[in-house]
Amino acid sequence: MTTSSISPQGAQPVSHTPEGGARAADADHSHIAPGEIAVGVIIGRASEYFDFFVYGIASVLVFPAVFFPFEQRLEGVLWAFVIFSFAFIARPFGTVISMAIQRRFGRETKLTIALFLLGTSTAGIAFLPGYASIGFTAIVLLSVFRFAQGLALGGSWDGLPSLLALNAPPNKRGWYAMLGQLGAPLGFFVASALFAYLYSSLPLADFLDWGWRYTFYVAFAINVVALFARLRLVATDEYSRLLEERELQPTSVVELTRSQGANLLIGAFAALASYALFHLITVFPLSWISLYSDQSITEFLIVQMVGAVFGAIGIVASGLIADRIGRRFTLGGLAAMIAVFSGFAPTLLDGGRIGQDIFIVLGFALLGLSYGQAAGAVTSNFEAKYRYTGAALTADLAWLIGAAFAPLVALGLSAHFGLAFVSVYLLSGALGTLAALGLNRALARD
């Protein structure tokens, strides 16, 4: 076995009988390097984030005109953000349903259903006629497809992030925890580049008529391919055996809530600052610029792509920092920095192009540093038998509490009462993280 291969901790010793020897030989083939697991994690997360940001950007640039043409521009964006939140509301339900399916029919069946549902809903959005063609039915169908996307994403949990965390060397936990998070800036960069190209290359009428649909065609293709790749990965005997030995199997949600309810909430709030900042750097600024700035949409998307690069650098740096000082201090220190950043947010957003660009680049850097360790906050709290379901539900709750309504709340309050409310929102997320970290003994032991 190479030095990079990590044996499952706590595996039972194999006897020296001929039957035991056969098991030992077979077990040698189940030693899987953390880097190999990381590939599966990155593939899955990057595809999810690409789909995620395609919908988010379309909520600003496309859906107000296509599905809410009867509203003023601001109200149209706000209604689009309402539907945007439906996927985050649906994700916990998708996780609960999918865990029941997996317990009865197996992981492969669960992921196949998730693949079919995600592909159908994304393709449905791509081919969906606008309000001008079918009236209010278009809004209803958009809402249904968006909710279905959330159910599918809840069902796509494969346990690979938890497996990666458990198989990482003790002195490299932070490094391996951040690898899956790289999918966020990668997905955002590609989605922004695709929209920037289409938006700048087509007349606005053509872009709103058919050009935007290509982004959903691409999202459909990427998600289907990525889910098939993950399905083939987790269906192998080696991974199935390793997942079982690590006790990464679904448990009853009722039992989980009764036994680990406090850890669910602590884990969700421990990463709240990161999730609150997430949409206030990506989706919300684009809506604010499109409504209240003279900066070109294409130019701003390019600035956000540059910001995504800084975010990726921050994520990588977070792994090095967390391995040196610990995830708890890393998350706490970044929450404090986000709190400070929140005080400057209104001035920067209202400071013309230079101020807005600084807000994006600096915000992405902070997001990368903090979000890079958000996965560690999600997975570290639970006893072994609850880690699989607990990690999935905690992530769902973190998205729901911290990010689902962030664009809607930030834009609605800022448009009517001023940009100071962006500071309030970010500050509340930072304080939530600091409070949760103070209670999170599991992270304190890392």
C-alpha positions in Angstrom: 0.0 0.0 0.0 1.3 3.4 -0.8 1.8 6.0 1.9 -1.1 8.1 0.6 -3.6 5.3 1.1 -5.5 5.5 4.3 -6.9 2.4 5.9 -10.3 2.7 7.6 -9.8 3.5 11.2 -11.5 1.1 13.6 -11.8 -1.7 11.0 -11.8 -5.2 12.6 -8.6 -7.2 12.4 -8.6 -10.0 9.9 -8.0 -13.6 11.1 -5.2 -15.7 9.7 -7.4 -18.5 8.6 -7.6 -19.1 4.8 -11.0 -17.4 4.8 -9.6 -14.5 6.8 -6.6 -14.3 4.4 -9.0 -13.9 1.5 -10.7 -11.1 3.3 -7.4 -9.5 4.0 -6.4 -9.7 0.3 -9.7 -8.2 -0.6 -9.4 -5.5 2.0 -6.1 -4.4 0.5 -8.0 -3.4 -2.6 -10.4 -1.3 -0.6 -7.6 1.1 0.6 -8.5 4.3 -1.1 -6.4 7.4 -1.1 -8.1 10.6 0.2 -7.1 12.2 -3.1 -9.2 9.7 -5.0 -12.2 10.4 -2.8 -11.6 14.2 -3.3 -12.0 13.8 -7.0 -15.5 12.5 -6.5 -16.3 15.3 -4.1 -15.1 18.0 -6.4 -16.9 16.6 -9.4 -20.2 16.5 -7.5 -19.9 19.8 -5.8 -18.7 21.7 -8.9 -21.7 20.5 -10.9 -24.2 21.4 -8.2 -22.7 24.9 -7.8 -22.8 25.5 -11.5 -26.5 24.6 -11.7 -27.0 26.7 -8.5 -25.4 29.8 -10.0 -27.0 29.4 -13.4 -30.3 29.7 -11.7 -29.2 32.5 -9.5 -27.8 34.7 -12.3 -30.9 34.0 -14.4 -33.1 35.2 -11.5 -31.5 38.6 -12.0 -30.9 38.9 -15.7 -33.8 36.8 -17.2 -36.7 35.8 -15.0 -38.0 39.3 -14.1 -38.5 40.0 -17.8 -39.6 36.6 -18.9 -41.9 35.5 -16.1 -42.8 38.8 -14.4 -43.1 41.3 -17.2 -46.2 42.8 -15.5 -44.1 44.0 -12.5 -41.7 46.9 -12.2 -38.1 45.8 -12.5 -37.4 45.7 -8.8 -40.5 43.8 -7.9 -39.8 41.4 -10.7 -36.4 40.6 -9.3 -37.8 40.2 -5.8 -40.4 37.7 -7.0 -37.7 35.8 -8.9 -35.7 35.7 -5.6 -38.8 34.3 -3.8 -38.8 31.3 -6.2 -35.0 31.1 -6.0 -35.5 30.2 -2.3 -37.8 27.3 -3.0 -34.9 24.9 -3.7 -33.4 25.6 -0.3 -36.8 25.0 1.4 -37.1 21.7 -0.5 -33.6 20.4 0.2 -34.2 19.1 3.8 -37.4 17.4 2.6 -35.4 15.8 -0.3 -32.8 14.6 2.2 -35.4 13.0 4.5 -37.2 11.3 1.6 -34.0 10.1 0.0 -32.6 8.7 3.2 -35.8 6.6 3.5 -35.4 5.4 -0.1 -31.8 4.5 0.5 -32.5 2.5 3.6 -35.1 0.4 1.7 -33.7 0.3 -1.9 -30.0 1.2 -1.7 -27.7 4.1 -2.5 -27.7 3.5 -6.3 -31.5 3.7 -6.5 -31.5 6.9 -4.5 -28.9 8.6 -6.7 -30.7 7.4 -9.9 -33.9 9.0 -8.8 -32.1 12.2 -7.9 -30.4 12.2 -11.3 -33.7 11.8 -13.1 -35.5 14.4 -11.0 -32.7 17.0 -11.4 -32.3 16.4 -15.1 -36.1 16.7 -15.7 -36.5 19.9 -13.6 -33.5 21.6 -15.2 -34.5 20.6 -18.7 -38.0 21.8 -17.8 -36.8 25.2 -17.0 -34.8 25.3 -20.2 -37.8 24.6 -22.3 -40.4 26.5 -20.2 -42.4 29.2 -22.2 -42.6 32.6 -20.6 -45.5 34.6 -19.1 -46.3 36.1 -22.6 -47.1 32.6 -23.9 -48.9 30.7 -21.2 -49.6 33.4 -18.5 -49.5 32.6 -14.8 -49.0 28.9 -15.6 -45.4 29.7 -16.5 -44.8 31.1 -12.9 -46.4 28.0 -11.4 -44.3 25.6 -13.5 -41.1 27.6 -12.7 -41.9 27.2 -9.0 -42.5 23.5 -9.3 -39.3 22.9 -11.3 -37.3 25.0 -8.8 -38.7 23.0 -5.8 -38.0 19.8 -7.7 -34.4 20.9 -8.1 -34.1 21.3 -4.3 -35.6 17.8 -3.7 -33.1 16.4 -6.2 -30.1 18.1 -4.6 -31.2 16.8 -1.2 -31.3 13.3 -2.7 -27.9 13.6 -4.3 -26.0 13.3 -1.0 -23.5 10.5 -1.5 -21.5 10.7 1.8 -18.3 11.3 0.0 -17.5 14.6 1.9 -17.9 12.8 5.2 -15.8 9.9 3.9 -13.1 12.3 2.8 -13.1 13.9 6.3 -12.8 10.6 8.0 -10.0 9.3 5.8 -7.9 12.4 5.9 -4.6 12.3 7.9 -5.1 13.9 11.3 -2.7 16.7 10.4 -4.4 17.4 7.0 -8.1 17.7 8.1 -8.3 21.3 7.1 -6.7 20.7 3.7 -9.0 17.8 2.7 -12.1 19.6 4.1 -11.5 22.5 1.7 -11.2 20.4 -1.5 -14.9 19.9 -2.0 -15.5 23.6 -1.4 -13.5 24.5 -4.5 -16.6 23.5 -6.4 -18.2 26.9 -5.4 -15.8 29.3 -7.1 -15.3 26.9 -10.0 -19.1 26.6 -10.7 -19.6 30.4 -10.3 -16.7 31.2 -12.6 -18.0 29.0 -15.4 -21.6 30.1 -15.0 -20.6 33.8 -15.0 -18.4 33.3 -18.0 -21.2 31.6 -19.9 -23.7 34.3 -19.1 -21.2 37.1 -19.8 -20.6 35.6 -23.3 -24.2 35.2 -24.2 -25.3 38.5 -22.7 -22.6 40.5 -24.6 -22.9 38.5 -27.9 -26.7 38.6 -28.4 -29.2 41.4 -28.8 -31.2 41.7 -25.6 -34.3 40.5 -27.3 -32.6 37.3 -28.5 -31.0 36.7 -25.1 -34.3 36.9 -23.3 -36.1 34.9 -26.0 -33.7 31.9 -26.4 -30.1 32.8 -25.5 -30.4 32.2 -21.7 -31.8 28.7 -22.3 -28.4 27.5 -23.4 -27.1 27.9 -19.9 -29.7 25.5 -18.6 -28.9 23.0 -21.4 -25.3 23.1 -20.3 -26.4 22.7 -16.6 -28.5 19.7 -17.5 -25.7 18.0 -19.4 -23.1 18.7 -16.6 -25.3 17.6 -13.8 -26.3 14.4 -15.6 -22.7 13.5 -16.4 -21.5 14.4 -12.9 -24.2 12.4 -11.2 -23.5 9.4 -13.4 -19.8 9.7 -12.5 -20.6 9.8 -8.8 -23.1 6.9 -9.1 -20.5 4.7 -10.7 -18.0 5.7 -8.1 -20.1 5.0 -5.0 -21.5 1.8 -6.5 -18.1 0.1 -6.6 -17.5 -2.6 -4.1 -14.5 -0.7 -2.7 -16.4 2.4 -1.9 -19.5 0.6 -0.6 -17.3 -1.4 1.8 -15.5 1.7 3.0 -18.7 3.6 3.5 -20.1 0.7 5.5 -17.0 0.3 7.6 -17.1 4.0 8.4 -20.8 3.7 9.4 -21.7 6.1 6.7 -25.3 4.8 6.3 -28.6 6.6 6.6 -30.3 6.7 10.0 -33.8 7.6 11.0 -34.3 11.3 11.0 -36.6 11.1 14.0 -33.8 9.2 15.9 -31.2 11.7 14.6 -33.2 14.7 15.8 -33.9 13.2 19.2 -30.3 12.2 19.8 -28.4 14.9 17.9 -30.8 17.8 17.6 -28.4 20.2 19.4 -25.6 19.2 17.0 -27.8 19.9 14.0 -28.4 23.5 15.1 -24.9 24.1 16.3 -23.4 22.8 13.0 -25.8 24.9 10.9 -25.0 28.1 12.9 -21.3 27.4 13.1 -21.0 28.1 9.3 -23.7 30.9 9.3 -21.3 33.7 8.6 -20.0 31.9 5.4 -23.5 31.1 4.1 -24.8 34.6 4.8 -21.9 36.1 2.9 -22.3 33.6 0.1 -25.2 35.2 -1.6 -24.4 38.7 -0.6 -21.2 38.5 -2.7 -22.6 36.5 -5.7 -26.3 37.0 -6.5 -27.3 40.1 -4.5 -24.6 42.5 -5.9 -25.5 41.5 -9.5 -29.1 42.5 -8.8 -28.1 45.8 -7.1 -25.8 46.7 -10.1 -28.5 45.8 -12.6 -31.0 48.1 -10.9 -29.0 51.0 -9.4 -25.6 51.2 -11.2 -24.4 52.3 -14.6 -21.8 49.6 -14.6 -22.1 47.2 -17.6 -23.5 43.8 -16.7 -20.9 42.0 -18.7 -18.1 44.0 -17.0 -19.5 43.3 -13.6 -19.7 39.6 -14.4 -16.1 39.6 -15.3 -15.2 41.4 -12.0 -17.1 38.6 -10.2 -15.1 36.0 -12.2 -11.9 37.7 -10.9 -13.5 37.6 -7.4 -14.1 33.9 -7.8 -10.4 33.4 -8.5 -9.6 35.1 -5.2 -12.3 33.0 -3.6 -10.6 29.8 -4.8 -7.2 31.1 -3.5 -8.9 31.8 -0.1 -10.3 28.3 0.0 -6.9 26.7 -0.5 -5.4 29.0 2.0 -8.1 28.1 4.5 -6.9 24.5 4.5 -3.3 25.5 5.3 -4.5 27.9 8.1 -6.9 25.4 9.6 -4.3 22.7 9.8 -2.0 25.1 11.7 -4.4 26.8 14.1 -7.5 24.6 14.0 -10.9 24.9 12.3 -12.6 26.4 15.3 -10.2 29.4 15.4 -10.2 29.7 11.7 -14.0 29.9 11.5 -14.1 32.2 14.5 -11.4 34.6 13.2 -13.1 34.8 9.8 -16.5 35.4 11.4 -15.0 38.4 13.2 -13.4 39.6 10.0 -16.8 39.3 8.2 -18.4 41.3 11.0 -15.8 44.1 10.4 -16.3 43.8 6.6 -20.1 44.2 7.1 -19.5 47.7 8.4 -17.8 48.8 5.2 -20.3 47.0 2.8 -22.7 50.0 2.4 -19.9 52.4 1.7 -18.3 50.1 -0.9 -21.5 49.2 -2.7 -22.5 52.9 -2.9 -18.9 53.9 -3.9 -19.2 53.7 -7.6 -17.4 51.1 -9.8 -14.2 51.1 -7.7 -16.0 50.7 -4.5 -18.2 47.9 -5.9 -15.2 46.1 -7.4 -13.4 46.2 -4.1 -16.5 44.9 -2.4 -16.6 41.9 -4.7 -12.9 41.0 -4.6 -12.5 41.5 -0.9 -15.8 39.8 -0.2 -14.8 36.8 -2.3 -11.5 36.5 -0.5 -13.2 36.5 2.9 -15.8 34.0 1.6 -13.1 31.6 0.4 -11.2 31.7 3.7 -14.4 31.1 5.7 -16.3 28.8 3.4 -13.3 26.6 2.9 -13.8 25.1 6.4 -17.6 25.2 6.4 -17.7 21.5 5.6 -15.6 20.7 8.6 -18.1 22.5 10.8 -20.9 20.5 9.3 -19.4 17.0 9.8 -17.4 17.1 13.0 -20.2 17.1 15.5 -21.9 13.8 15.1 -21.3 10.3 16.5 -20.2 7.9 13.8 -23.7 6.3 13.2 -25.3 9.7 12.7 -22.6 11.4 10.6 -24.0 10.4 7.2 -27.5 11.8 7.7 -26.5 14.5 10.2 -24.0 16.0 7.8 -26.5 16.2 5.0 -29.3 17.7 7.1 -26.9 20.2 8.8 -25.8 21.5 5.4 -29.4 21.8 4.3 -30.2 23.8 7.5 -27.2 26.0 7.0 -28.2 26.9 3.5 -31.8 27.5 4.5 -31.0 29.7 7.5 -28.1 31.6 6.1 -28.5 31.8 2.3 -31.9 30.9 1.1 -33.5 34.3 1.6 -30.3 36.4 1.6 -30.8 38.0 -1.9 -34.5 38.6 -1.2 -34.0 40.2 2.2 -30.9 42.2 1.2 -32.4 43.6 -2.0 -35.8 44.3 -0.5 -34.6 46.1 2.6 -31.8 47.9 0.8 -34.0 49.2 -2.0 -36.6 50.5 0.5 -34.5 51.5 3.6 -30.9 51.7 2.4 -27.8 49.6 2.1 -27.1 49.6 5.9 -29.4 46.6 6.1 -26.7 44.6 4.2 -24.5 45.3 7.2 -27.1 44.1 9.6 -27.6 40.9 7.7 -23.9 40.1 7.5 -23.3 41.0 11.1 -26.1 38.8 12.3 -24.5 35.9 10.5 -21.1 36.6 12.0 -22.6 36.8 15.5 -24.5 33.5 14.9 -21.3 31.8 14.0 -19.4 33.1 17.0 -22.2 32.0 19.3 -22.3 28.5 17.8 -18.5 28.1 18.0 -18.6 29.0 21.7 -21.0 26.0 22.2 -19.4 23.6 19.7 -17.2 21.4 21.8 -16.7 19.0 19.0 -14.8 21.6 17.0 -12.9 22.7 20.1 -11.3 19.3 20.2 -10.0 19.5 16.6 
